[in-house]
Structures are given as structure tokens and as C-alpha cells.
Amino acid sequence: MHPRYEIEREYSVRILGELTEIQMKQLTEGIVLEDGKARLESIIFEGGEGVNHWYKVTLKEGRK
């Protein structure tokens, strides 16, 4: 599963609060991290209660 093979990985992610449409767009277009640019292939709101919100994210890259 080396990152160069671009195998899609899907994760369920729980966050405190809710992402805005602008934040989700930034995550799919790419954000700059310490070791370079990273981006999600997709992010889908999955629901939640109270302050906890779940998202299904897909990515093709790996980081150490």
C-alpha cells in the first residue's frame, strides 16, 4: 500500500463541531502541511449528535 500506488483509503472521522462548505472545499483542493501539500479525494457528512459530527473521508496519499 505504498503511496505511489494511489490506493484509495476510506476513513470515518469524528470531529468536535461541524465543517463549513468552505472548509470541506479547502480539504478537497489541498492544504499545506509541514511536509507538503495534502488533500482529500472526498469528504461526506455522515451525521452526528450534539457537538460530535461524523464524516466519511477518502484519500490516496500516505504520510509518516
N, C-alpha and C positions, 0 to 999 in steps of 0.2 A: 504494500500500500504506500509506496514511495510517492511523495507529492508530484513528481514529474509525470506520473501516470494519470493525474487529474481524476481520480476515482471520487465520485460524489459520496459525501458522508452526511447523514441526516441526524440532527440532534433535537431533543426537546429542551428548551431553555426557559427557566423561570426567573423573572426579574421582579424587583420591587418597583412598582409604578407601571406606567404604560408608555410605550414608544409613540411618538408622533409620526405622521406620514413623512415628514421631512427627515426625521432620524432614520426611519426604515429605508428611505431612498438613499441616504448617505451610506448606510451599511451595504447596500447592494451596488453602489457605484464605487465604493472603496474609501477607506480611511487610512491615514498614515500612522503606522506604529513605529516603535524604536528600530525594528529590523526590516522596515519596508512597508509597502502598501499591502493591505489585506481587504478582501471583500467577500460578501456572502453571495451565493448564487441565488438564493431566495430566502424570504422571511415571511411567515404566515402567522397571523394572530390566531391562537387556539383557545382563547377564553381565560377565565380566572375569576377569583372572588376576592373582594377586599382590595388590598394593595398588591397582591400577588397576581401576575399575569404570565401566561404561557405562550411561547412562540415556537413554531417548528422552523428550524433554520437548516439550510443546505449549503455546504461549502466543498470546494475541490482542492484546497491547499492545506498544507500542514506546517506547523511551526514547532520549534523546540521550546 
